[in-house]
Each structure stands twice: as C-alpha cells, then as structure tokens.
Amino acid sequence: MRGIPIKILLILAILLLFPGTALADGKNDRVQIQGDVVVGENEVIMGDAVSIMGSVIVDGKVMGDVVAIMGDVTVNGEVMGDVTSIGGRVTRSDSARIYGKITQVGIGEGLGDIIKNMTKYGFHRGIGLNRGITVFSMGFPYVARLMHLLGLMALGSLTIILFPNSIKNVADEVDRDTARRFLIGFLAIILMPIVIMLMLVTIIGIPLIPLALLLVAAAGFYGYLSVCIFLGRKLNEQLHLKPGIFTEYILGALLLWLVQLVPFVGTIFGLLVLMLSLGITADTRFGTRIIA
C-alpha cells in the first residue's frame, strides 16, 4: 500500500515531462497519453487498453478494460472487460463482442477532436478556411483554466483506473469528521513552508525538497479526486445519469471548476477544498486506512 503515493508521483512526473508518452506495466497494459491505441486484428492485450486525449480501436482482443478519455472507442474485436469513453463515443460493429459494461460519458459534442486540435495546433472553430481562432486569441485566462480542467480530468481518470477501490473508499469517507480533516489540512498548509525552510538549511534536506513538494501535490490531488466523486454522486442523485465512478468524477470536477470561476468566492472555495483534500488524504493515508 505504501506504493500508492509513489505511483501517483510517477504519474504526475510523466504527465508533466512526457505528454506524448506510451506507458505499460507488468500486466501488459497499454496506456497512451495524447495519442491513439490500436489493437491489431491478431493482437491480444492481456491487461487494459487506455488512451488519454486519444481514441482506442480494438480489432483484436483485450482481456481487461478499454478506456478512452477525451476520445472514442471503436470495437470490432473482443473485449473481456468494461468499455468506457469519457468525452467521446463508443462504437461497436456487428462482429464485436463486449462482455463487460459499456459506459459513455459525453461532455460536449466533438470534444475529443477539439482537445486534439488545442494540444497540437491551437483551438479552431467555424467551417471553412480562415474562420478559426487560435488558442491565444480566445483569451489566455479562459484557455488556461479550460486546459487545467481537462488536465485534471485526464490525470484523475488515469488515477481512478489504477486505484479504483482505494479512491472509492476515500470518497465514501468525505463527509466523515470534516472539521478535524479541515484542521489537518490547514495545519499542513501552514507547516509546509516551515518544513521547506528547515530543509533548506541542511545539505541532506535540499535534494528532498522536490520530492516533498510532489508528495504534497499528490496528497492534495488524491483528496481532490475523492471530493469530486462525492460531489458528483450527490449531483447525480438529481440528474439520474447512469451511475459510475467516472461519471461522478466528471460531474464533480465540472462543478468545482464552475464554482472556482466565480471571483473571490471561487478562490476561497478552492482553498477550502485544498484543506479538506489534504486532510482526507492524511487521515486515510491515501485510502489505506478507513475508519470504521
């Protein structure tokens, strides 16, 4: 269980430093960041097939789940697990065989294509030549916030794929002992600069500062995921969409993002969410310690 925060740190580093990287682990999973995953006709993937800001095309066989985030899933072959598309569509041919659940979370028509254009060439809209606008002419604050939201969705979805049970357990605990967890998060924010200053005065501590900052970022993000899922679950009780952890996460992330757009109120609300997120992660030890 101690490997959970380390894996999150690695995910953060990979997404920040290598945005176009293809990843794989010992289970023969195939994960592509900003690109498509294509499973050939005679190919068998023993694990999961995941594409972030890209699509997944299955002509062969996938023994695990198939997930596309900001992209489409096309199945012409066989999938033994679940098929999920967030921000895209799930398409299956007559010869396709899917033995798990099919989940399609649409958050805007053509959003996957828009994201690809934004990340490669800049954002364009309209029909025909000379009728588009670049990402910079849209207004940098707006685009920066939008890209921040999309990045959080992509990273959060990948984290949920890797640690679904622990994140779900933490999300179930969000409304428990909130006052104490707010206090833990507040103390963490206050003490962090002091700890950094103490590390600066020691030769051994200086190289550990980046690791400490990444650990705090991972802790905050892990708690943020649980808060998003909790809020999305409450919102979905009114919307009556198909239940699922990805649907709840997307709904919660959108809700938090919209609130944070409000001047002043959004800043205060974001700080409160950060304190609660740090407190939840510290109290549950990244989901490995759930209080009965």
N, C-alpha and C positions, 0 to 999 in steps of 0.2 A: 504493500500500500504506500510505502514511502516513495515509490517511483512515480506516483501521480503528479506531484508538483514538478518533478524533473521533466516528465513528458510534456507538461504544459509549457515549461520554459523552452524546451526544444521546439515546440510548435510555434511559439512566439518568435523565436530567433529565425526559424526557417521562413516564416511568412514575411518577416521584415527584411531579411537579407536576400532571399532567393524566391521572388514572387512567381517565377515560372518553373518551379521545380516539380519533378515527378518523384513521389515517395513510395516506399514499400517496406513492409515489415516481415517478420519471420513467418507469418501465416500466409504469405503470398498475396497480401492485399495490394491493390493498385490504386494509388492516390495521385491525382494530377491537379496542380494548382495553376489556374489560368491556362486551361487547355482541355482538349477532349480526351476521353478514354475510349479506345476502340478495342473490343474483344473480338478477335477474328473468328471465322466460321469454325475452324478446327481447334480453337484455343479454349483451355479450361483454366479459370481463375479459382483457386482453392479458397480464397478469402473474399473480401469485399471489393467492389469497384466504385470509386468515389472521384468525382470531378467537382472542383470548386471554381466557379466562374468559367464553366465549360459544360459540355454535354457528354453523355455516356451512350455508346452504341454497342449493343450486345448482339453479335451474330453467332457467338459460340455459347459457352456455358459458364455461369458464375455460381459458385457453391454458396456464397454468402449473400449480402445485401448489395443493392445497386442504388447509389445516391448521387444526384446532380444538384448542386447549389448554384443558382443563377444560370441554369441551363436545362436542357431537355434530356429525357431518357427515351431511347428507342430500343425496343426489344424485338429481335427477330429470332432469337435463340431460346435459351433456357436459363431461368433464374430460380435458384432454390430458396432464396430468402425474400425479403421485402424489397419493393421498388419505390423510391421516393424522389420526387422532383420539387424543389423549392425555387419559385420564381421561374418556372418553366412548365413543360407539359410531359406527360407520359404517353407514349405511343407504342402500341403492340400490333404486330402483324398476325395474320391468321395462324401462322405456324408457331407463334410464340407460346411458351409455357412458363407461367409465373406461379410459384407455389406459396408465396407469402402475400402480405398485404400490399395494395397499391395506394400510395398517398401522393396527391398532387396539391401543392400549396401555391396558388397563383397570387402574386403580389404586384401585378401590373403587366399588361399585355406587352410582349416583346421585351421584357426587362432584361432577359439574358443577353439579347443582342445589343441592347443599349450599354450594358456593363462592358461587354467586349469592346465596343467602339470607344467607350470612355478610357479604358485601360490601354488601348493600342493607339488610337488616332485622335482622341478627343470626342466629345459628345456632339452628335448631329441630329437634327430633326427636320421635318418637312419632306417634300417629294420633289425630285428633280435636282438638277445641278444648281450650285450657287444658292441653295436655300437652307443651308445649315449654319449652325453656330458652334464655335469651339468651346471646349470646357472652360476656358478662361473668360470668354465673353459672357458666360452665364452669371458671373459674379463669384469670386473665389470663396467668400464665406459660405455661400449656399452649397457650392460644389464640394468644398472641404467637409462640410457636415454630412452631405449625402454619401461621399466616399467613406467617411468614418463609419456611418451606419452600415454600409454594405460590407466593409471590412469586418466589423463586429459580427455581422450575421454569418459571414463565411467562416471566421475563426471559431465562433460559437458552435456552429453546426458541426465542424470537424471535431471539436472537443466533445460534443454530445455523442458523436459516433464512437469515439474512443472510450468514453467513460459514462455510458448511459445510466447505469444503475446508481452510481455514487451521486451523480448530478440530480437524478430524480429523488433520491433520498434527501439530499440537501434542500431541494425545492419544497419538499413536504414539511420541512422544518422552519421555513422562513418566518412564519408568524408565531414562533415559539420564543419566549424570553427576548423579545425585541429590544426592550430597554437595556438589558445587560449587553446585548450584542452591539447596540449603538455605542455604549460606553467603551467596549473593547475596540471598536473601530476608531472612535475618537482618540483614544489613547495611542493607537497605532500611528495615526496621522501626526500626533503631537511628538511622539517619541522618535519617529523615523529620522527627522533632521538631526536630532541629538546623537542618535546611533551613528549616522553618517559622519558627523564631526569627530566623534571618538575614533572611528575607523581611519579617518584621515591623518591622525597623529601617530599612527602605528604603521610600520613597514609591512607587517603581515596583513593588516586590515585593508590597505589601499586596493590590492587586487581583488578583494572580495566585494567591493562596493557595487560593481555592475551586477554581480550575482544577487546581492541583497535587493537591489532595485528591481531586478527581474522577478524575484520571488514575491515582492510586494505587489507588482503588477499582476502576476499570475494569481495571487490570492484575491486581489480585487476583482479580477475578471471571472474567477470561479464563482465568487459570491454573486457577481452581476448576472451570471447565467441563471442561477437559482432564483433570483429576484424576478428576472424576466419571465421565467417559466411560471412562477407563482402568479404574477400579474396577468399573464396571458391565459392562464387557466381560469382565473376569475372573470376575465373579459369574455372568454369563450362560453361561459355559462349563459351569457346574454346573447351571443351571436349564434350559438348552436352549430358551429362548424364541426367537421369530423375531428374527434379528439385525437391527440397525439403530441408527443413531446416537441416535435419540430414546429407544429402549428402553434402550440402555446409559446414557444420561444420567439417565433417571428412576431406574433401578436404583442407580446410583452416588450420586445425590443423596439417595435414601432411606437408603442405607447410611450415608453420612456423617451424616445427620440423626439416625439412631438412635444412632450412637456418641456424638454430641455431647450426647445426653440423659443419659449416664452422668455423675454428679457427679465433678468434678475430672479424671477421665480424659478426659471429653469436652472440657473446656477445654484441656487440654494437646494433645490430638489436633487440635483446631481451630486452635490456634496453629501446630502443625507443618504443617498443610495450608495455612495462610496463607503461611508462609515458603516452602514449596515452590511454591505458586501464583505468588507474586511472582517467585521465581527463574526459573520456567519462562517466564513472560511476558517478563521482561527478557532472558533468554538467547536466546529465539526471536524477540524483537521483534514480539510479537503475531502469531506464526505466519508471519512473512515471512522468517525466517532459520532454516532447518532444517539442522543439522549432519549431513553425510553420515557 
